[in-house]
Amino acid sequence: MKPFQLERIQTLPVTIEEAWSFFSDPGNLARITPPSMNFCITSGPQTRAYAGQIMSYSVRPLLGISMDWTTEITHVSEPDFFVDEQRFGPYRFWHHQHFFRAVDGGTEVRDLIHYLLHHDQLAGLVNRLIVAPRLKRIFDYRSTALQNLFNLPGACQT
C-alpha cells in the first residue's frame, strides 16, 4: 500500500539557528501539541535531537484513549533537518521529516510526514474519515501555537 502523506510549510520570523534550537528540543513538543491530547514525554531527561535518540510519550490522540508512542531520531543534519520515526505506537509506519531553510524574513519550517495505518483493507476509509482530518487539526493547532509563541500576526502557511 502507498503511504499517506501530510506536508505543512510555515515561515517563522527567526533565524535558522533559533528555529533549530526550538524544534530540536523535545521539551517544546508539548507547547505545540493540542492540550486535549495530554501529550507527556515519559522517557528520561531530554537533550537536543541527535541521531539514535529514543523518546517515549503518552498521548491521547483520539476519544481520550491513552496510548504509548516511542520514536527514534534517525537522521540529523543541524540546522537543516532531522527525521523521527515511530518504533512503537498507533501507526503501522510513521516517518516525519523536519526541514529548515533560511528565507527572506526568517526560516521556512517544512514538515513532511509519510504514514501507514493498520488494516490495509480499511486504511483508506479510516484515513479519510478520521486520521487525515485529525492530523490536519493537530498541525493547524501547531501553526497557531507557533504564531503565538513567536508573536506573529499571521504566518505564511501552506
Secondary structure as the mmCIF struct_conf table of DSSP 4:
data_model
#
loop_
_struct_conf.conf_type_id
_struct_conf.id
_struct_conf.beg_label_comp_id
_struct_conf.beg_label_asym_id
_struct_conf.beg_label_seq_id
_struct_conf.end_label_comp_id
_struct_conf.end_label_asym_id
_struct_conf.end_label_seq_id
HELX_LH_PP_P HELX_LH_PP_P1 LYS A 2 PRO A 3
STRN STRN1 PHE A 4 LEU A 12
BEND BEND1 PRO A 13 VAL A 14
HELX_RH_AL_P HELX_RH_AL_P1 ILE A 16 PHE A 23
TURN_TY1_P TURN_TY1_P1 SER A 24 SER A 24
HELX_RH_3T_P HELX_RH_3T_P1 PRO A 26 ILE A 32
BEND BEND2 THR A 33 THR A 33
HELX_RH_3T_P HELX_RH_3T_P2 PRO A 35 MET A 37
STRN STRN2 CYS A 40 ILE A 41
BEND BEND3 SER A 43 GLY A 44
BEND BEND4 ARG A 48 ARG A 48
TURN_TY1_P TURN_TY1_P2 ALA A 51 GLY A 52
STRN STRN3 ILE A 54 LEU A 62
TURN_TY1_P TURN_TY1_P3 LEU A 63 GLY A 64
STRN STRN4 ILE A 65 SER A 77
TURN_TY1_P TURN_TY1_P4 GLU A 78 ASP A 80
STRN STRN5 PHE A 81 PHE A 88
BEND BEND5 GLY A 89 PRO A 90
BEND BEND6 ARG A 92 ARG A 92
STRN STRN6 PHE A 93 VAL A 103
TURN_TY1_P TURN_TY1_P5 ASP A 104 GLY A 105
STRN STRN7 GLY A 106 LEU A 116
BEND BEND7 HIS A 118 HIS A 118
HELX_RH_AL_P HELX_RH_AL_P2 ASP A 120 VAL A 126
HELX_RH_PI_P HELX_RH_PI_P1 ASN A 127 VAL A 131
HELX_RH_AL_P HELX_RH_AL_P3 ALA A 132 LEU A 149
TURN_TY1_P TURN_TY1_P6 PHE A 150 ASN A 151
BEND BEND8 PRO A 153 GLY A 154
STRN STRN8 GLN A 157 GLN A 157
#
